[in-house]
Amino acid sequence: MNDISHIKWEAMSDKSLMESIGKFIQSHRLTQNKTQERVASDAGISRSTLSLLERGEKIRIDSLIQVLRVLNLLYIMDVFKIQEQISPIEYAKIKKKQRKQASPQKNKNTNNNDLGW
């Protein structure tokens, strides 16, 4: 199966992970019909650095970020977003404090002579 959801990322070596990143970059670069020279120039890195990245070799992380920016791929950074999570106990406390029913309407007119007729 080639489905990405079935890849066991934790079982992969660092080299294999870097190669996957390189293939991802190369695939998107080619889909956008951009040369290595153009992407490297726009990213402010050398063409050889981009070539290293696409082959799964070690590069600086800021170079990777610059390439992602040039290829409009920064959306992958969403996986690094920290979302605030609430504990089950805190959730239960919040639910307990929530109103379960409306209060009866209080009569603002306290005049006993007014029978509402």
N, C-alpha and C positions, 0 to 999 in steps of 0.2 A: 504494500500500500504506500502510495506517495503522499497521502493526505498529511498535511503539516501537523494536524492535531494529534497524530499518532507518533510523532517523533519524540524519542526519549532524550530530551536535551541534556539532562543530568548525566546520562550514560556516555555522552560524547566527550571526546578529548578536547582540550583547548584548541588544538590545531584544527580539528574538524569543525568546531564552532566558528573559528575565524574564517575557514573556507566557506562556510554557509553564509557568513556576513559578506564575504567577497563576492560570492555568486549573486547574492541579493543586489548588491551595488551594481555589479556589471550588468545584470539583467535589466534593471531599471534605467541605467545609462543607455543601453542599446535600444530599449523600448522608446526612449525619448530621442533617439537618433543623435546622440551627442558623442563626440570623440573624447578619448582620454585627455588629449591636449586641451580641449575646450573646458571640460569639467575641472581639470587640475588648475588651469589658469583662473577660472571663475572662483575656485575654492581657495586660491592663494597657496597652493602646494605644487610640488613638482610632479610631472607626469610619472616619474619612476615611483613616487610615493603612492600615487593612485594605482599604479600597476601592482605594487606590493599588496595594497589593500585588496584588490580584486583577486589576487592569488592566495589570499589568506595568510599573508605574512604579517609580522608585528609592525604596527604603526602607532603614532601617538593618537590618543582619543580625540584631541581637539581637531586633528586632521579628519577623522571619521565624521565628526559633527559638521565640519565645514562642507564635506562632500554631501552629507545628508541634506544640508541646507540648500546647496546648489541644485540638487535633484528633487527638491520639494518633498523630501521624505521624513521631515522632522515629526510627522504624525506618529512614527513608531516610538517616540519618546513617551507617548501616553502610557505605555506599560510601566513606566517608572514613576508615574504619578501616585503619590501617597494619598489614600482616601481615609478620612477619619472614620474609624469604626467604633461602634458602641457595644459595650459588653452586654451579654444577656441580662445581667442583674440590673444594669442601668436602664435598659429597655423596659424591664418589668416595672421599675420604679416610675418611669415616665408614664407608662400605660395606666398604672394605679392612680396617678394624679389626674388623669384625663377625666373630664366630666362624662357622666354616663347618662344623665338626663337633664332637662331644662328645669330651672326653678320656676315656681308659680309666679304669675304676674302680680306685682304689688299694686294695689289700688292707690293712685296718687291723690285722688280726691277723697279726703277723710271726712267730709261733711256728711253727717248722718241723715240730713234732710233730703239729700239727693238720692232718690231711689232708682235713678236711671231711667225714669219714664219720660 
